[in-house]
Amino acid sequence: MQHDRRLRAAARAVYDAVYPPEELAPVGFDQAEKYGMIHYRRSVDAARACFLVKADEGEQLTLI
């Protein structure tokens, strides 16, 4: 996903929120991305869903 920086940033935000490093994350985001782990794939799916919802509403997604 190196070509879409916004989607990658959103996926990282989801990953970090759902799998806090000190508690639930099996590995960090970069390593999960490298190996295509299920935690990473689910974070990407969640980020894509957020983009689609915003697109349907006619709004632009703003990352904070």
BAVEX-946676 format. One record per residue (C-alpha): residue number from 1; residue in one letter; x, y, z. Coordinates in nm, 3 decimals. Example, Ala and Ser with C-alpha at 12.3 -4.5 7.8 and 13.67 -1.06 7.14 Angstrom:
<r><num>1</num><residuo>A</residuo><u>1.230</u><v>-0.450</v><w>0.780</w></r>
<r><num>2</num><residuo>S</residuo><u>1.367</u><v>-0.106</v><w>0.714</w></r>
END
This chain:
<r><num>1</num><residuo>M</residuo><u>0.000</u><v>0.000</v><w>0.000</w></r>
<r><num>2</num><residuo>Q</residuo><u>0.301</u><v>0.223</v><w>-0.036</w></r>
<r><num>3</num><residuo>H</residuo><u>0.136</u><v>0.411</v><w>-0.323</w></r>
<r><num>4</num><residuo>D</residuo><u>-0.156</u><v>0.547</v><w>-0.116</w></r>
<r><num>5</num><residuo>R</residuo><u>-0.017</u><v>0.742</v><w>0.177</w></r>
<r><num>6</num><residuo>R</residuo><u>-0.359</u><v>0.855</v><w>0.306</w></r>
<r><num>7</num><residuo>L</residuo><u>-0.498</u><v>0.502</v><w>0.318</w></r>
<r><num>8</num><residuo>R</residuo><u>-0.180</u><v>0.372</v><w>0.482</w></r>
<r><num>9</num><residuo>A</residuo><u>-0.194</u><v>0.648</v><w>0.744</w></r>
<r><num>10</num><residuo>A</residuo><u>-0.559</u><v>0.569</v><w>0.814</w></r>
<r><num>11</num><residuo>A</residuo><u>-0.482</u><v>0.196</v><w>0.838</w></r>
<r><num>12</num><residuo>R</residuo><u>-0.198</u><v>0.268</v><w>1.082</w></r>
<r><num>13</num><residuo>A</residuo><u>-0.432</u><v>0.480</v><w>1.296</w></r>
<r><num>14</num><residuo>V</residuo><u>-0.688</u><v>0.198</v><w>1.304</w></r>
<r><num>15</num><residuo>Y</residuo><u>-0.419</u><v>-0.061</v><w>1.381</w></r>
<r><num>16</num><residuo>D</residuo><u>-0.271</u><v>0.145</v><w>1.664</w></r>
<r><num>17</num><residuo>A</residuo><u>-0.617</u><v>0.215</v><w>1.811</w></r>
<r><num>18</num><residuo>V</residuo><u>-0.734</u><v>-0.145</v><w>1.799</w></r>
<r><num>19</num><residuo>Y</residuo><u>-0.406</u><v>-0.319</v><w>1.877</w></r>
<r><num>20</num><residuo>P</residuo><u>-0.217</u><v>-0.101</v><w>2.125</w></r>
<r><num>21</num><residuo>P</residuo><u>0.151</u><v>-0.199</v><w>2.121</w></r>
<r><num>22</num><residuo>E</residuo><u>0.172</u><v>-0.265</v><w>2.493</w></r>
<r><num>23</num><residuo>E</residuo><u>-0.138</u><v>-0.486</v><w>2.503</w></r>
<r><num>24</num><residuo>L</residuo><u>-0.275</u><v>-0.659</v><w>2.196</w></r>
<r><num>25</num><residuo>A</residuo><u>-0.049</u><v>-0.608</v><w>1.898</w></r>
<r><num>26</num><residuo>P</residuo><u>0.137</u><v>-0.922</v><w>1.799</w></r>
<r><num>27</num><residuo>V</residuo><u>0.388</u><v>-0.702</v><w>1.613</w></r>
<r><num>28</num><residuo>G</residuo><u>0.419</u><v>-0.339</v><w>1.512</w></r>
<r><num>29</num><residuo>F</residuo><u>0.230</u><v>-0.198</v><w>1.214</w></r>
<r><num>30</num><residuo>D</residuo><u>0.528</u><v>-0.200</v><w>0.978</w></r>
<r><num>31</num><residuo>Q</residuo><u>0.604</u><v>-0.564</v><w>1.045</w></r>
<r><num>32</num><residuo>A</residuo><u>0.236</u><v>-0.660</v><w>1.019</w></r>
<r><num>33</num><residuo>E</residuo><u>0.226</u><v>-0.480</v><w>0.683</w></r>
<r><num>34</num><residuo>K</residuo><u>0.543</u><v>-0.650</v><w>0.562</w></r>
<r><num>35</num><residuo>Y</residuo><u>0.406</u><v>-0.997</v><w>0.633</w></r>
<r><num>36</num><residuo>G</residuo><u>0.043</u><v>-0.920</v><w>0.539</w></r>
<r><num>37</num><residuo>M</residuo><u>-0.084</u><v>-1.031</v><w>0.879</w></r>
<r><num>38</num><residuo>I</residuo><u>-0.457</u><v>-1.053</v><w>0.944</w></r>
<r><num>39</num><residuo>H</residuo><u>-0.440</u><v>-0.762</v><w>1.191</w></r>
<r><num>40</num><residuo>Y</residuo><u>-0.292</u><v>-0.544</v><w>0.916</w></r>
<r><num>41</num><residuo>R</residuo><u>-0.546</u><v>-0.657</v><w>0.655</w></r>
<r><num>42</num><residuo>R</residuo><u>-0.836</u><v>-0.587</v><w>0.889</w></r>
<r><num>43</num><residuo>S</residuo><u>-0.697</u><v>-0.240</v><w>0.962</w></r>
<r><num>44</num><residuo>V</residuo><u>-0.675</u><v>-0.166</v><w>0.590</w></r>
<r><num>45</num><residuo>D</residuo><u>-1.031</u><v>-0.290</v><w>0.538</w></r>
<r><num>46</num><residuo>A</residuo><u>-1.154</u><v>-0.064</v><w>0.820</w></r>
<r><num>47</num><residuo>A</residuo><u>-0.968</u><v>0.235</v><w>0.676</w></r>
<r><num>48</num><residuo>R</residuo><u>-1.114</u><v>0.169</v><w>0.329</w></r>
<r><num>49</num><residuo>A</residuo><u>-1.462</u><v>0.146</v><w>0.481</w></r>
<r><num>50</num><residuo>C</residuo><u>-1.411</u><v>0.489</v><w>0.640</w></r>
<r><num>51</num><residuo>F</residuo><u>-1.308</u><v>0.638</v><w>0.308</w></r>
<r><num>52</num><residuo>L</residuo><u>-1.613</u><v>0.484</v><w>0.137</w></r>
<r><num>53</num><residuo>V</residuo><u>-1.852</u><v>0.617</v><w>0.400</w></r>
<r><num>54</num><residuo>K</residuo><u>-1.710</u><v>0.965</v><w>0.364</w></r>
<r><num>55</num><residuo>A</residuo><u>-1.724</u><v>0.940</v><w>-0.016</w></r>
<r><num>56</num><residuo>D</residuo><u>-2.090</u><v>0.835</v><w>-0.001</w></r>
<r><num>57</num><residuo>E</residuo><u>-2.168</u><v>1.134</v><w>0.218</w></r>
<r><num>58</num><residuo>G</residuo><u>-1.993</u><v>1.366</v><w>-0.026</w></r>
<r><num>59</num><residuo>E</residuo><u>-1.737</u><v>1.470</v><w>0.232</w></r>
<r><num>60</num><residuo>Q</residuo><u>-1.363</u><v>1.456</v><w>0.228</w></r>
<r><num>61</num><residuo>L</residuo><u>-1.195</u><v>1.244</v><w>0.494</w></r>
<r><num>62</num><residuo>T</residuo><u>-0.977</u><v>1.449</v><w>0.722</w></r>
<r><num>63</num><residuo>L</residuo><u>-0.710</u><v>1.270</v><w>0.917</w></r>
<r><num>64</num><residuo>I</residuo><u>-0.638</u><v>1.421</v><w>1.254</w></r>
END
